[in-house]
Amino acid sequence: MDDDDAVRVSFSAPKVDQSEWGLVFQDTCVGFGQLWLLDTLCQTFDGVKRPCAEIQLSTLLPDALDPDLDFAQAIALVPVANFSVLDLAIVADSHVFGPVVLHLLRMQPLVIRKFKLLLEEEGKTCSVNCPCDQPSNWRSESVPLTNLEMIQIVGLKGREHEVDFLKLMFRCATALKKMTVRLSDGASTNESAYEKIHSLFKEYTNVECFAYNSCGQQLLFTPI
């Protein structure tokens, strides 16, 4: 992308209390690492007027990704610098998503109060040498999510890297009050996936933990 084609945004509305704003990246490639591509970036407000960043990610073949911007540069375009809610949708396709999610959370670690993650599938598979699990030390990293109170994840399959991500969220979100997960179609009938998540929830009795199958039926509840 030439400098003349770079994304430039100017926003001025001093008398407007709330505004919704969005970008669809069609002609500009915004990427992270060798895999993840930013499709859309929107700013909205939730039901209690908290600023919300809505982000949608997908994947490209590693040799096809030559980013014009990185995620930090794209998010800097959002008029409200500090958003309390992060609403993230990822076309995961069995990829390890922990590293890219941590990268996004690290941009606003002290202000995010609610995190929503939707995991989607398009029928593709993760290759043997896929870079999605890089950096490999992401499971032991720490992000100070000290104000994060609610986490909602939809589309979990119960894979090991997903359980590792849940463990990381419990460890980093020291003020977490509520964790809600909804399993994908296949995982809803998989007792192994259920048991992995159930066992983890039992370790955190100070957090309200809920799990549902793909139809929305509650599977378990761990009271405070």
Secondary structure as GFF3:
##gff-version 3
##sequence-region A 1 224
A	DSSP	three_ten_helix	3	5	.	.	.	ID=ss1
A	DSSP	beta_strand	21	24	.	.	.	ID=ss2
A	DSSP	beta_strand	30	32	.	.	.	ID=ss3
A	DSSP	beta_strand	36	45	.	.	.	ID=ss4
A	DSSP	beta_strand	51	59	.	.	.	ID=ss5
A	DSSP	three_ten_helix	62	64	.	.	.	ID=ss6
A	DSSP	beta_strand	69	70	.	.	.	ID=ss7
A	DSSP	alpha_helix	71	75	.	.	.	ID=ss8
A	DSSP	beta_strand	85	91	.	.	.	ID=ss9
A	DSSP	alpha_helix	98	105	.	.	.	ID=ss10
A	DSSP	beta_strand	114	120	.	.	.	ID=ss11
A	DSSP	three_ten_helix	131	133	.	.	.	ID=ss12
A	DSSP	three_ten_helix	138	140	.	.	.	ID=ss13
A	DSSP	beta_strand	150	156	.	.	.	ID=ss14
A	DSSP	alpha_helix	160	172	.	.	.	ID=ss15
A	DSSP	beta_strand	178	183	.	.	.	ID=ss16
A	DSSP	three_ten_helix	187	189	.	.	.	ID=ss17
A	DSSP	alpha_helix	191	202	.	.	.	ID=ss18
A	DSSP	beta_strand	208	212	.	.	.	ID=ss19
A	DSSP	beta_strand	218	222	.	.	.	ID=ss20
###
